[in-house]
Amino acid sequence: MIKAKETWRDIGGFEGLYQISNHGRVKSFVKSRDGTVINGWVQSAGRSYKRRLVSLTGPGVRITVKIHRL
């Protein structure tokens, strides 16, 4: 099985601060120049549905986003 190479793109509105990959991982450049992968956290909506969320903080902005929406 061949996996696609992971590529990273800036998240709109958070350019230079956060990136998301084609594998659904989020990287933060807030405290590190190399970028730190954020695990996110899981929110349960009932027993059968879980979704990953990540909190993004920028200049005067803080939002919580569903990773699949990014």
C-alpha positions, -999 to +999 in steps of 0.1 A: +000+000+000+015+033-011+007+064+011+005+098-005+033+122+005+022+146+033+020+182+020+013+212+042-007+244+034-013+276+054-047+279+071-066+309+058-066+338+083-037+322+102-010+323+076+025+318+092+009+306+124-008+273+115-007+248+086-028+217+078-017+187+059-035+165+033-035+138+061-056+160+084-028+170+108-024+206+121+010+222+127+015+252+149+043+278+144+033+299+174+060+287+198+084+269+174+099+279+140+100+243+129+063+238+138+047+215+163+020+190+153-011+196+174-030+165+184-063+183+188-090+169+211-120+148+206-155+160+213-183+134+215-218+142+202-236+112+216-220+077+216-215+071+179-200+103+166-166+118+176-148+147+158-114+162+162-112+199+172-083+223+174-081+258+189-064+284+168-051+317+182-040+346+161-038+384+164-070+393+183-087+360+173-093+326+190-115+300+174-122+263+178-124+245+145-134+210+134-103+197+116-123+182+088-136+217+080-101+231+076 
